[in-house]
Amino acid sequence: MNALATAVYDRAADSSTTGPSSADTTRGDHLPRPAVLDLIGNTPLVPVRRLDTGPCELFLKLESQNPGGSIKDRIGLSMIEAAERDGLLGPGGTVVEATAGNTGLGLALVARAKGYRVVLVVPDKMSSEKVLQLRALGAEVHMTRSDVGKGHPDYYQDRAARLVMDIPGAWYADQFNNPANPLAHETTTGPEIWQQTGHRVDALVCGVGSGGTLTGLSRFFAKVRPGLDLVLADPVGSVLKDYVETGTYGDAGSWAVEGIGEDFIPPIADLSGVRHAYAVSDTESFATARELYRAEGILAGSSSGTLLAAALRYCRAQTTPRRVVTFVCDTGTRYLSKVYNDHWMFDQGLLKRAHQGDLRDLISRRAEDGAVVSVSPEDTLATAFSRMRQADVSQLPVLRQGQLVGLLDESDLLAQMHMDARHFQDPVESAMSHDVHTLPPGAPLSALIEQLRGGLVAVIADDQRFYGLVTRFDLLNHLRKGLS
Ligand SMILES: Cc1ncc(COP(=O)(O)O)c(C=O)c1O
């Protein structure tokens, strides 16, 4: 049996010895408690073997193995069961939360399993994968604006607070103020680490979103291992590191890592036990997450890159061997289109490419990287159409041995198909535009802008070769980067 299979087997064994939760008597309907809830927690702890950890042993607690894919399943369960015990949530009840991420997924998993209605208010920057997953669970998702701050009626937390007043029997989970959030980590995450390390752990490296994880762990380890080093991993731009080091903080910047870092000190966060704090840039966080996958085969989200980067710095700075634990907070499958997508990484400036100093720098899918989606003149129009759909593009360069021979777009396809769909079997050559206007790499930006005011793409090519297409989106992205 492999390590993961063992972990699942162990968790099932744990649940059969502890028996059903007392909350079974107060859940939202009369169906049996789904077994998936017994898979929350008891996550594996694995050693890092192939990264340089200096004189230390570094272990990763794989919170990504929770059934909802993140550490937030734990607080989904503990906050809902505390509300049931306190009589705040009962049959026919509704769980409401304002969330931009994993907390919504954790709450929705638990609440739907228990038969509650779930209403989540999410800012419109939330990734579409997460929204689709929430809806698949049966949660009602209210989208609201990302560009407004606290106090604005459309701010996601203000909107959620209003919904709680309007829905009879609604309960607001409110992870930033809910004591059941740190309690979940004090009573489950901490004891698990203590037991899994055989009571031999010298340092923990944590991030802070709501502060629940760090606060709960700090409380647990203050009791069992008072000398433990608590280390904060904070994104550059967040105010938490400054607060830990100086007791004050200024204006926050911005960062792309999701789930950790704050522009304020969360009410439930107790940072007084933190001994060291590291600020980690987006570039280092994303690169470290990618490195973790390549080196250890563990697919993690962006914040796990921040935590691991800080943990590695801490480990390498030690002069005596120490046993250090950090977290894989969520699964990387939710970030395939970001952290693990080179195009997105280039667009964000998180991966650097050779700078050419001409229009080639604006091409996001470059021919020289083999990244251009194209067709040959002999391919069928059906093939061209399915490539367009797959890559979500409206036009394709037509290439023969790397040379541009034409361009095919949706209107070319439509012109063939509207009379007779059998033309899908015709070759691309029969429908493509042969006479393609191209710009050489050295053309001025003004020529590119002019071209894109009239057409959807500009083709960058010279007599020697085809370099790629520049879309309006690529141009806008280039102009925006110029501002930052
Ligand atoms: C994605 C993600 N969510 C949440 C957390 C922890 O957040 P909280 O402080 O709310 O417990 C982390 C911590 O590293 C995280 O990486």
The ligand as a MOL file (V3000), in Angstrom:
LIG
                    3D

  0  0  0     0  0            999 V3000
M  V30 BEGIN CTAB
M  V30 COUNTS 16 16 0 0 0
M  V30 BEGIN ATOM
M  V30 1 C -4.2240 28.8470 0.9800 0
M  V30 2 C -4.1880 29.0960 2.4540 0
M  V30 3 N -5.3070 29.3280 3.0890 0
M  V30 4 C -5.2890 29.5210 4.4290 0
M  V30 5 C -4.1400 29.4720 5.1820 0
M  V30 6 C -4.1410 29.6620 6.6570 0
M  V30 7 O -4.9440 30.6470 6.9230 0
M  V30 8 P -5.5190 31.0210 8.3230 0
M  V30 9 O -4.5650 32.0190 8.8760 0
M  V30 10 O -6.8340 31.6220 7.9350 0
M  V30 11 O -5.6510 29.8200 9.1770 0
M  V30 12 C -3.0010 29.2530 4.5620 0
M  V30 13 C -1.7800 29.2190 5.3690 0
M  V30 14 O -0.7160 29.0770 4.9730 0
M  V30 15 C -3.0110 29.0660 3.1790 0
M  V30 16 O -1.8960 28.8670 2.5360 0
M  V30 END ATOM
M  V30 BEGIN BOND
M  V30 1 1 1 2
M  V30 2 1 2 3
M  V30 3 2 2 15
M  V30 4 2 3 4
M  V30 5 1 4 5
M  V30 6 1 5 6
M  V30 7 2 5 12
M  V30 8 1 6 7
M  V30 9 1 7 8
M  V30 10 2 8 9
M  V30 11 1 8 10
M  V30 12 1 8 11
M  V30 13 1 12 13
M  V30 14 1 12 15
M  V30 15 2 13 14
M  V30 16 1 15 16
M  V30 END BOND
M  V30 END CTAB
M  END
